[in-house]
Amino acid sequence: MKRFSRFTVLVGMCLAGVVHVPAHAVGSSEVEPVPIEVIGQRIEKDGYPKGRLGDAVTPLAYRLDLTIDPAAPRFSGTVEIDVSLSHAAKTIFLHGRELDVDSVFVRSGGHTIEGRWSQLDVQGAARVTFAEPVPEGPATLVFAYEAPFSAGAAGMFRVQVDGAWHSWTQFQSTDARAAFPSFDEPGFKTPFEVTLRTPPDLKAIANAPEVSTIREAGFDVHRYAPTSPLPTYLVAMMVGPFAVLDGSVAPTPRRTEPLPLRIVSTRQNARRLDYARENTGQIVRLLEHWFDEPFPYPKLDQVTTPVLPGAMENAGAALYRDDLLVMDAKAPLAQQQEFGRVVAHEMAHQWFGNLVTPAWWDDLWLNESFANAMGYVIGQAWRPDLDIWSGMLDEGFVAMEMDSLVAGRAVRQPIATTAEIDSAFDRITYGKGGHVIAMIGAYLGEERFRAGVRRFIAAHRHGTATSDDFFKALAEAAEEPRIVPALRSFVQQQGVPLLVINREGGRYRVTQTRYAPLGVVPPATQWLLPICMRRGRESLCQIMEGDSAIFEVSGDDPLVPNAWGTGYYRFELSSRHWDALISGAQNLTAGEALSVADSLYASVLAGRGTVLELARLSSSLRHHADSRAAFAADAALSKLVRKGLVDRVGRSGFVRLRQRLYAPMLRRVGFDPRAGVYASEAPARRRWRSALVAVLLGTPRGSSLRRQLQEAAEDYLGGDRAALDEAWIDHGFDLHIVGGGEAAARQLVQAALASEDPVLRPAALAAAARSSKVAVASWLLDLDDPRLRETERLDILDGIMARSVTRELGYDWIVGNLDRLLAGSEGPFFAARTAAALGQFCSVEWADQIASDLRARFRGMAAALQLERSIEQVRNCGVLNKELGSAITEEFAKLK
């Protein structure tokens, strides 16, 4: 699943550390002494396993028979789980959260034993206690129960769309237990036989093909073929009056039969599903070629929902937020890029994550990091004109900001308890992990890297594996044993390597240390570093061991310390070498340009680099063929402004620089906000125009742009959808509020809540949230409208916290409402998003304030780590501002 890119909603520990058992849980809420018959399961001091269940009871197969009416507040079912007991036991631990279990019994050795169900904590640890010991060997657990639908995108959730109720499931990582009793761990892979009983004429979707539908007792009974072995988090069940577009993926040399493919969405999206059908098939075929084997499952459904924050790789039934699939060929390039990247990501998971699954959550990083890298690799192969690949490196460099903090974690972290799992879904897993995978792939070369991946999948097909299994497969296929310690050095320790490079005659001495911003002394860290350098056409790749090493790279061109930008490291150069690299920056590859901009920006944060150097890099890169690379240095300067390090006079200098560099370029490419005007243009030119508009809107030269976009937005909202291309909808809505004030913001919110359009609705809510109008922000924070979804409330808070004018209002609201919000079903998700938003302040005083107000209230939650990161970010920014803020703003003021 994508989060950084891919978020999940997980139930966290309660604030006071007191275990709460829902009143409706069957059986005693008190934790009884653990019987001596429980053998082989990890028992904590409270009398039950809070992490891995152990091997005392192993699930072998599930049979789910669920009655699902999305229009009702609850669903019900009967679940049978075939298990094997390693020893006789009166107590079995498993998982179930907020389930009303009516009955539970076990069939074993020809007779039935009644049991008693208890939920033990808010994470969903559960226990069944039997009247007599269950014998060693095979048995079948049988549960009858009902449970509530979730209002948020976790477990089995429902949403009313266009007047009709629909339900979907999202189980990663530990939310299957909210839908059925289960052994809810990735290491337990079993077949599932699913039966869904629904109101008549609704569509019902599961992982496997539907084999029959009959009408029985007023319900449609949908039965599905048994699945291949799956972990619980990949099980999927969707029910509703969906629009379904049928299709297939044509045969390939690796698959002799067509692969059934359907695109499934809510009915108002029915006319915009063709794009997803045609292009999903192309991506599947590319992945079959890459893995050299057919799609692992007998059919593929691509399903959308309006409330999922990202996407989820359910085997054979992937789930996406609406706007990731619902579009046509005229959609904005950014939306098409996201389609290619995210669909390639989720489809890569079908092999890497689904066919082969992590043995436990501490290896989640491998699952997500690999798929993240493949999303960019296959996305680029699908549509080279969209330039998807450089986004992979950009995401990695963004992750370095988080990874450079002292508060943090390694990519691969031990997961001891369920409460810790949520912390693994962050930029370190996706951004850093994906970049590290790309670095190793670039060092080995595609052929050797792909051979290692294929070896890994062949060895663990339909099973589970660990990071060490993957490392071993790569090393054996590449015949390069040092890859194993190199990978471990990046995934088992925190931090960003910093290479200090000095010229010694005709050679370069490279010394490694750990990067840190100004005023921070990080722990000593050393990596086994795959380094690639380039001078002109000559390049050299080698693994660096120890504190320093000598590199000999021939040629007369400036040294490029991170050839192709695939290395997960930053670098420092002498002033003379920086000057040479900056002067020739337009000849860098896109990845190299991103690497240079990131390292120079990091040097400024560390108190060594200068704003003037970044400005010269902006000038040098502005004609780069890749738009992301062309604006990389400008983006770095913009981040310094957004941090609050630059006063009004300094910002005026930045505006002058932007006007001088980019206004002539926009005059050459032109601008017209109407829909489809540039649809026939090359994507590269369209990307350039979008970037130019973004940087010039806030300048005096952007006045005509502002006027055009404001007028186009008003016509669009008045019913003329051709007046504003969706590529400009964010800018247009922002300017609509600038022109119309508070009334326009309220109008925009009402238009959003009345719409199910997957582009208009989120864009309108986001524009109102970031309006920088205190009255609008206050109204939005307390808006009581049933049409506003929980995930949208979080998006609104993000927008309010992103603007300096409304940030303190947002902070006060968080402090005043935190207990109430954390107590709800969305509490842990709210905590994680809130903790990240707090990192946008910039002063030592604010760091102290946040720590004083919130540290104790986040204690024991997975989001506590993100809170510590934010506190450190705020403090680091404050230290930089105190020590160098005046110098930075003076340099900005000198820009022309």
Residue pairs with C-beta under 8 A, 6 or more apart in sequence:
1 7
1 8
1 172
1 310
1 311
1 312
1 313
1 346
1 368
1 425
2 310
2 311
2 342
2 345
2 346
2 372
2 375
2 430
3 309
3 310
3 425
3 426
3 430
4 395
4 426
4 427
4 430
4 431
5 310
5 342
5 430
6 309
6 310
6 311
6 312
6 368
6 425
6 430
7 309
7 310
7 425
7 829
7 832
7 833
8 154
8 170
8 172
8 173
8 175
8 422
8 425
8 829
9 152
9 153
9 154
9 170
9 175
9 825
9 826
9 828
9 829
10 154
10 173
10 174
10 175
10 421
10 422
10 828
10 829
10 862
11 97
11 122
11 123
11 124
11 174
11 825
11 827
11 828
12 122
12 419
12 422
12 822
12 827
12 828
12 831
12 860
12 861
12 862
12 863
13 122
13 123
13 419
13 860
13 861
14 20
14 122
14 860
15 819
15 822
15 857
15 859
15 860
15 861
17 860
19 31
19 46
19 120
19 121
19 122
20 121
20 122
21 29
21 118
21 119
21 120
21 121
22 98
22 119
24 98
24 100
25 98
25 99
25 100
25 101
25 117
25 118
25 119
26 100
26 101
26 102
26 116
26 117
26 118
27 116
27 117
27 118
27 129
28 118
29 118
31 46
31 47
31 48
31 120
32 47
32 129
33 47
34 43
34 47
34 48
34 91
35 89
35 90
35 91
35 129
37 87
37 88
37 89
37 90
37 91
37 133
38 56
38 89
38 90
38 91
38 92
38 93
39 56
39 86
39 87
39 89
40 54
40 55
40 56
40 86
40 87
41 49
41 53
41 54
41 55
41 56
41 57
41 93
42 49
42 51
42 52
42 53
42 54
43 49
44 50
46 120
48 93
48 120
48 121
48 125
48 127
49 93
49 125
50 121
50 123
50 125
50 416
50 417
50 418
50 419
51 415
51 416
51 417
51 418
52 185
52 187
52 360
53 93
53 94
53 183
53 185
55 86
56 85
56 86
56 87
56 89
56 92
56 93
57 83
57 84
57 85
57 86
57 89
57 92
57 93
57 94
57 183
58 83
58 84
58 86
58 183
58 188
59 81
59 82
59 83
59 182
59 183
59 188
59 190
60 81
60 82
60 83
60 84
60 138
60 190
61 81
61 82
61 190
61 191
61 192
61 193
62 79
62 80
62 81
62 82
62 180
62 182
62 190
62 191
62 192
62 193
63 79
63 80
63 81
63 192
63 193
63 195
64 77
64 79
64 180
64 192
64 193
64 194
64 195
64 235
65 77
65 78
65 79
65 195
65 197
66 75
66 76
66 77
66 78
66 180
66 194
66 195
66 196
66 197
66 237
67 75
67 76
67 77
67 197
67 198
67 219
68 75
68 156
68 167
68 196
68 197
68 198
68 204
68 237
68 239
69 75
69 198
69 199
69 239
70 149
70 158
70 165
70 166
70 167
70 202
70 239
70 240
71 165
71 199
72 149
73 148
73 149
74 146
74 147
74 148
74 149
75 146
75 147
75 149
75 156
75 167
76 144
76 145
76 146
76 147
77 144
77 145
77 146
77 180
78 142
78 143
78 144
79 141
79 142
79 143
79 145
79 180
79 181
79 182
80 140
80 141
80 142
80 143
81 140
81 141
81 143
81 181
81 182
81 183
82 138
82 139
82 140
82 190
83 92
83 138
83 139
83 140
83 141
84 137
84 138
84 139
85 92
85 134
85 135
85 136
85 137
85 139
86 136
87 136
88 133
88 134
88 135
88 136
89 133
89 134
90 129
90 130
90 131
90 132
90 133
90 134
91 127
91 128
91 129
91 130
92 127
92 128
92 130
92 134
92 141
93 125
93 126
93 127
94 126
94 127
94 128
94 141
94 181
94 182
94 183
94 184
95 124
95 125
95 126
95 174
95 176
95 177
95 181
95 182
95 183
95 184
96 117
96 119
96 124
96 126
96 145
96 177
96 180
96 181
96 182
97 119
97 122
97 123
97 124
97 126
97 155
97 175
97 177
97 178
98 119
98 124
98 147
98 148
98 178
99 117
99 119
99 126
99 145
99 146
99 147
99 177
99 178
99 180
99 181
100 145
100 146
100 147
101 117
101 143
101 144
101 145
101 181
102 144
102 145
102 146
103 114
103 142
103 143
103 144
104 114
104 115
104 116
104 117
104 128
104 141
104 142
104 143
104 144
104 181
105 112
105 113
105 114
105 115
105 141
105 142
106 112
106 113
106 115
106 128
106 130
106 134
106 139
106 140
106 141
106 142
107 139
107 140
107 142
108 134
108 135
108 137
108 138
108 139
108 140
109 135
109 137
109 139
113 130
113 131
113 132
113 134
114 130
114 131
115 128
115 129
115 130
115 131
116 128
116 129
116 130
117 126
117 127
117 128
117 143
117 181
118 126
118 127
118 128
118 129
119 125
119 126
120 126
120 127
123 174
123 417
123 418
123 419
124 174
124 177
124 178
124 184
124 418
125 418
126 177
126 181
128 141
141 181
143 180
143 181
145 180
145 181
147 156
147 178
147 179
149 156
149 157
149 158
149 167
150 156
150 157
150 158
150 178
150 825
151 157
151 158
151 789
151 790
151 825
151 826
152 307
152 790
152 791
152 825
152 826
152 829
153 168
153 170
153 305
153 307
153 308
153 309
153 791
154 170
154 175
154 178
154 825
154 829
155 169
155 170
155 171
155 175
155 176
155 178
155 179
156 167
156 168
156 169
156 178
156 179
156 237
157 167
157 168
157 169
157 170
157 307
158 165
158 166
158 167
158 168
159 165
159 166
159 168
159 305
159 306
159 307
159 789
160 166
161 266
161 268
161 306
161 756
162 266
162 267
162 268
162 756
164 240
164 241
164 266
164 267
165 240
166 238
166 239
166 240
166 241
166 242
166 266
166 305
167 237
167 238
167 239
167 240
168 237
168 238
168 303
168 305
168 308
168 319
169 176
169 179
169 235
169 236
169 237
169 238
169 314
169 319
170 308
170 312
170 319
171 179
171 232
171 233
171 234
171 235
171 236
171 314
172 233
172 234
172 312
173 186
173 233
173 361
173 364
173 421
173 422
173 425
174 184
174 233
174 418
174 421
175 233
176 182
176 184
176 232
176 233
176 235
177 184
177 232
179 237
182 232
183 232
184 232
184 233
185 231
185 232
185 360
186 231
186 233
186 357
186 358
186 359
186 360
186 361
186 364
186 464
187 231
187 357
187 358
187 359
187 360
187 464
188 231
188 232
189 229
189 230
189 231
189 357
189 462
189 463
189 464
190 229
190 230
191 226
191 227
191 228
191 229
191 230
192 207
192 208
192 226
192 227
192 230
192 235
193 224
193 226
193 227
194 206
194 207
194 208
194 223
194 224
194 227
194 235
194 237
195 221
195 222
195 223
195 224
196 204
196 206
196 221
196 222
196 224
196 237
196 239
197 216
197 219
197 220
197 221
197 222
198 204
198 219
198 220
198 222
198 239
199 219
199 220
200 215
200 218
200 219
200 220
201 220
201 241
202 220
202 239
202 240
202 241
203 238
203 239
203 240
203 241
203 242
203 244
203 264
204 210
204 220
204 222
204 237
204 238
204 239
205 236
205 237
205 238
205 239
205 242
205 264
205 301
205 303
205 317
206 222
206 224
206 235
206 236
206 237
206 317
207 224
207 227
207 230
207 234
207 235
207 236
207 297
207 314
207 315
207 316
207 317
208 224
208 225
208 226
208 227
208 297
208 298
208 299
208 316
209 224
209 225
209 260
209 298
209 299
210 222
210 223
210 224
211 223
211 224
211 225
212 221
212 222
212 223
213 220
213 221
213 222
213 223
214 220
214 221
215 221
225 298
227 315
227 316
228 296
228 297
228 315
228 462
229 462
229 463
230 315
230 354
231 357
234 313
234 314
234 315
234 354
234 357
235 314
236 303
236 314
236 315
236 316
236 317
236 319
238 264
238 303
238 317
238 319
240 266
241 267
242 264
242 265
242 266
242 267
242 303
243 264
243 265
243 266
243 267
243 269
243 270
243 273
244 262
244 263
244 264
245 262
245 263
245 264
245 270
245 273
245 274
245 277
246 260
246 261
246 262
247 261
247 262
247 263
247 277
247 278
247 281
248 258
248 259
248 260
248 261
248 281
249 258
249 259
249 261
249 280
249 281
249 284
249 285
249 295
249 300
250 258
250 281
250 285
251 257
251 258
252 285
252 288
252 289
252 294
254 288
254 289
254 292
254 293
254 294
255 288
255 294
255 295
259 281
259 284
259 294
259 295
259 299
259 300
260 298
260 299
260 300
261 277
261 280
261 281
261 284
261 299
261 300
261 301
261 302
262 299
262 300
262 301
262 302
263 273
263 276
263 277
263 280
263 302
263 325
264 301
264 302
264 303
264 304
265 273
265 303
265 304
265 322
265 325
265 326
266 304
266 305
266 306
266 322
266 756
268 756
268 757
269 304
269 322
269 326
269 758
272 326
272 327
272 328
273 325
273 326
274 328
275 325
275 327
275 328
275 329
275 331
275 339
276 302
276 325
276 326
276 327
276 339
276 343
277 302
279 339
279 340
279 343
279 382
280 300
280 302
280 343
280 347
282 382
283 340
283 343
283 344
283 347
283 378
283 379
283 382
284 295
284 300
284 347
286 344
286 378
286 381
286 382
287 295
287 344
287 347
287 348
287 350
287 351
287 374
287 378
288 294
288 295
290 374
290 377
290 378
290 450
291 351
291 453
291 454
291 457
292 454
293 351
293 454
293 457
295 350
296 315
296 350
296 351
296 354
296 355
297 315
297 316
297 350
297 354
298 316
299 316
300 316
300 317
300 318
301 316
301 317
301 318
302 318
302 320
302 325
302 343
303 317
303 318
303 319
303 320
304 319
304 320
304 321
304 322
304 324
304 325
304 326
304 758
305 319
305 320
305 321
305 322
306 321
306 322
306 756
306 758
306 761
306 789
307 321
307 789
307 790
307 791
308 319
308 320
308 321
309 321
309 791
310 320
310 321
310 324
310 342
311 318
311 319
311 320
311 321
311 324
311 342
311 345
311 346
312 318
312 319
312 320
312 346
313 345
313 346
313 347
313 349
313 350
313 353
313 354
313 371
315 350
315 354
316 350
318 346
318 347
320 342
320 343
320 346
321 758
322 758
323 335
323 338
323 758
323 759
323 762
324 338
324 339
324 342
324 343
325 339
325 343
326 758
327 335
327 336
327 339
329 679
330 675
330 676
330 679
331 339
331 726
332 725
332 726
332 727
333 386
333 683
333 686
333 687
333 690
333 727
334 690
334 727
335 726
335 759
336 383
336 386
337 379
337 386
337 387
337 388
337 391
340 375
340 378
340 379
340 382
340 383
340 386
340 388
341 375
341 376
341 379
341 388
341 391
342 375
343 379
344 374
344 375
344 376
344 377
344 378
344 379
344 382
345 371
345 372
345 374
345 375
346 371
347 378
348 370
348 371
348 374
348 375
348 378
349 367
349 371
351 457
352 367
352 370
352 371
352 374
352 453
352 457
353 367
353 368
353 370
353 371
355 457
355 461
355 462
356 456
356 457
356 460
356 461
356 462
356 463
356 464
356 465
357 367
357 463
357 464
357 465
358 364
358 366
358 367
358 464
358 465
358 466
359 464
359 465
359 466
360 415
361 415
361 421
361 424
362 412
362 413
362 414
362 415
362 424
363 412
363 465
363 466
363 467
364 421
364 424
364 425
364 429
365 411
365 412
365 413
365 424
365 428
365 429
365 433
365 467
365 491
366 412
366 433
366 467
366 470
368 425
368 429
368 430
368 433
368 434
369 411
369 429
369 430
369 432
369 433
369 434
369 436
369 437
370 434
370 437
370 453
372 392
372 395
372 430
372 431
372 433
372 434
372 437
373 392
373 434
373 435
373 437
373 438
373 441
375 392
376 388
376 389
376 391
376 392
376 434
376 438
377 389
377 392
379 386
379 388
379 389
380 386
380 387
380 388
380 389
382 388
385 682
385 683
385 684
386 683
387 590
387 626
387 627
387 628
387 683
387 684
387 687
389 590
390 565
390 590
390 591
390 594
390 626
390 628
390 629
391 628
392 434
392 435
392 438
393 435
393 438
393 565
393 566
393 590
393 591
393 594
393 595
394 594
394 628
395 427
395 430
395 431
395 434
395 435
396 431
396 432
396 434
396 435
396 438
396 568
397 435
397 594
397 595
397 598
398 427
398 431
399 427
399 428
399 430
399 431
399 432
399 435
400 432
400 496
400 515
400 568
400 570
400 598
400 602
402 408
402 426
402 427
402 428
402 431
402 869
403 428
403 432
403 494
403 495
403 496
404 495
404 496
404 515
404 516
404 517
404 522
404 602
405 869
405 872
405 873
405 876
406 516
406 520
406 522
406 523
406 872
407 865
407 868
407 869
407 871
407 872
408 428
408 494
408 865
408 869
409 423
409 428
409 494
409 865
410 428
410 491
410 492
410 493
410 494
411 428
411 429
411 432
411 433
411 436
411 490
411 491
411 492
412 467
412 491
412 492
413 420
413 423
413 424
415 421
415 424
419 860
419 861
419 862
420 862
421 862
422 828
422 832
422 862
422 863
423 862
423 863
423 865
423 866
426 866
432 568
433 491
435 566
435 568
436 487
436 490
436 491
436 568
438 566
439 490
439 530
439 566
439 567
439 568
440 449
440 474
440 483
440 486
440 487
440 530
441 449
441 566
442 532
442 564
442 566
443 483
443 530
443 532
443 541
443 543
443 566
444 452
444 474
444 478
444 480
444 483
448 477
448 478
448 480
449 474
449 478
451 477
451 478
452 470
452 473
452 474
452 475
452 476
452 477
452 478
453 473
453 474
454 477
455 473
455 476
455 477
456 465
456 469
456 470
456 473
456 474
459 465
459 469
459 473
460 469
467 487
467 491
468 484
471 483
471 484
471 487
471 488
472 484
474 480
474 483
474 484
474 487
475 481
475 482
475 483
475 484
482 528
482 543
485 528
486 527
486 528
486 529
486 530
486 543
488 528
489 526
489 527
489 528
489 529
490 527
490 568
493 525
493 527
494 525
495 514
495 515
495 522
495 523
495 525
496 514
496 515
496 568
496 569
496 570
497 512
497 513
497 514
497 515
497 525
497 527
497 529
497 568
497 569
497 570
498 512
498 513
498 514
498 515
498 569
498 570
498 571
498 572
499 510
499 511
499 512
499 529
499 531
499 561
499 569
499 570
499 571
499 572
500 510
500 511
500 512
500 513
500 571
500 572
501 508
501 509
501 510
501 559
501 561
501 571
501 572
501 573
501 577
502 508
502 509
502 511
502 574
503 574
503 577
504 550
506 552
507 550
507 551
507 552
508 533
508 550
508 551
508 552
508 553
508 559
509 548
509 549
509 550
509 551
510 531
510 544
510 548
510 549
510 550
510 551
511 547
511 548
512 526
512 527
512 529
512 544
512 547
512 548
514 522
514 523
514 524
514 525
515 522
515 570
515 602
515 606
516 522
516 606
517 602
517 605
517 606
517 876
517 880
518 605
518 606
518 607
518 876
518 879
518 880
518 883
518 884
519 876
519 879
519 880
519 883
520 876
526 546
526 547
527 544
528 543
528 544
528 545
529 543
529 544
529 567
529 569
530 541
530 542
530 543
530 544
530 567
531 541
531 542
531 543
531 544
531 551
531 567
531 569
532 539
532 540
532 541
532 562
532 563
532 564
532 566
532 567
533 539
533 540
533 541
533 551
533 553
533 559
533 560
533 561
533 562
533 563
534 540
534 553
534 559
534 560
534 563
534 564
534 592
535 553
535 554
535 555
535 556
535 557
535 558
535 559
535 560
536 555
536 556
536 557
537 555
538 553
538 554
538 555
539 553
539 563
540 551
540 552
540 553
541 563
542 549
542 551
553 559
557 584
558 577
558 580
558 581
558 583
558 584
559 573
559 577
559 580
559 581
560 581
560 588
560 592
560 596
561 571
561 573
561 595
561 599
562 569
562 571
562 591
562 592
562 595
562 596
562 599
563 592
564 589
564 591
564 592
565 589
565 590
565 591
565 592
565 593
565 594
565 595
566 591
567 595
570 598
570 599
570 602
571 599
572 599
572 603
572 608
573 581
578 600
578 609
578 613
581 596
582 596
582 600
582 613
582 616
582 617
582 620
583 620
584 620
585 593
585 596
585 617
585 620
585 621
585 624
586 620
586 621
586 623
586 624
588 596
588 624
588 629
589 629
590 624
590 626
590 628
590 629
593 621
593 624
593 626
593 629
593 630
593 632
594 628
594 629
594 632
596 617
596 632
597 614
597 617
597 621
597 632
597 633
597 635
597 636
598 632
598 636
600 609
600 613
600 614
600 617
600 633
600 636
601 609
601 614
601 633
601 636
601 639
601 640
602 609
603 609
604 610
604 611
604 614
604 636
604 640
604 888
605 876
605 880
607 880
607 883
607 884
610 891
611 637
611 640
611 888
611 891
611 892
611 895
612 891
612 894
612 895
614 633
614 636
614 637
615 633
615 637
615 657
615 895
617 632
617 633
618 633
618 634
618 637
618 657
618 661
619 661
621 629
621 630
621 631
621 632
621 633
622 630
622 661
622 662
622 665
623 630
624 630
625 684
626 684
627 684
627 687
627 688
627 690
627 691
628 687
630 688
630 691
631 691
631 695
634 658
634 661
634 695
637 654
637 657
637 892
638 654
640 646
640 888
640 892
641 650
641 651
641 654
641 892
643 842
643 877
643 881
644 804
644 842
644 877
644 881
645 842
645 877
645 880
645 881
645 885
645 888
645 889
646 654
646 888
646 889
646 892
647 889
649 889
649 892
649 893
650 888
650 889
650 890
650 891
650 892
650 893
651 892
652 893
653 892
653 893
653 894
653 895
653 896
654 892
654 895
655 698
655 699
655 700
656 895
656 896
657 895
657 896
658 695
658 696
658 699
659 696
659 699
659 700
659 701
660 896
662 692
662 695
662 696
663 696
663 699
663 701
665 688
665 692
666 689
666 692
666 693
666 696
669 685
669 688
669 689
669 692
670 689
671 689
671 693
671 705
671 708
672 678
672 708
673 708
673 709
673 712
673 723
673 724
673 725
673 728
673 732
674 712
674 722
674 723
674 724
674 725
675 721
675 722
675 723
675 724
675 725
675 726
676 722
676 725
677 725
678 685
678 686
678 689
678 725
686 727
690 727
693 705
693 728
693 731
694 731
696 702
696 705
697 705
697 706
697 709
697 731
706 735
706 738
709 724
709 728
709 731
709 732
709 735
710 732
710 735
710 736
710 738
710 739
712 723
712 724
712 728
712 732
713 723
713 724
713 729
713 732
713 733
713 735
713 736
714 736
714 739
715 723
715 724
716 723
716 724
716 729
716 732
717 736
717 747
717 748
717 751
724 732
726 759
729 759
729 760
729 763
730 763
730 766
730 767
733 748
733 763
733 764
733 766
733 767
734 767
734 770
734 771
736 744
736 748
736 767
737 744
737 745
737 748
737 767
737 768
737 771
737 773
737 776
740 747
741 773
742 773
742 775
742 776
745 767
745 768
745 771
745 773
745 776
746 768
746 776
746 779
748 764
748 767
748 768
749 764
749 765
749 768
749 780
749 783
751 760
751 764
752 760
752 761
752 762
752 764
752 765
752 768
753 761
753 785
753 787
753 788
754 787
755 761
755 764
762 792
762 795
765 792
765 795
765 796
766 795
766 796
766 799
768 776
768 780
768 796
768 799
769 777
769 780
769 795
769 796
769 797
769 798
769 799
769 800
770 799
770 800
770 802
770 803
771 777
771 803
772 803
772 804
772 805
772 806
773 805
773 806
774 805
774 806
774 809
777 800
777 806
777 809
777 810
778 809
780 796
780 800
781 796
781 797
781 800
781 809
781 810
781 813
783 796
790 824
790 826
791 826
794 826
794 829
794 830
794 833
797 810
797 813
797 814
797 833
797 834
797 837
798 833
798 837
800 806
800 807
800 809
800 810
801 807
801 810
801 811
801 837
801 838
801 840
802 837
802 840
807 840
807 841
810 837
811 838
811 841
814 834
814 838
814 854
815 853
815 854
818 834
818 854
818 857
819 857
821 827
821 830
822 828
822 830
822 831
822 857
822 861
824 830
828 861
828 862
828 863
831 858
831 861
831 862
831 863
832 862
832 863
832 866
834 863
835 858
835 863
835 864
835 866
835 867
835 869
835 870
836 866
836 869
836 870
837 870
838 850
838 854
838 867
838 870
838 871
838 874
839 869
839 870
839 871
839 873
839 874
840 874
841 847
841 850
841 874
841 877
842 874
842 877
842 878
842 881
843 874
843 877
843 878
843 881
844 875
844 878
844 879
844 882
845 878
846 874
846 878
847 871
847 872
847 874
847 875
847 878
850 867
850 870
850 871
850 874
851 871
854 867
855 864
855 867
855 868
855 871
858 864
858 867
880 888
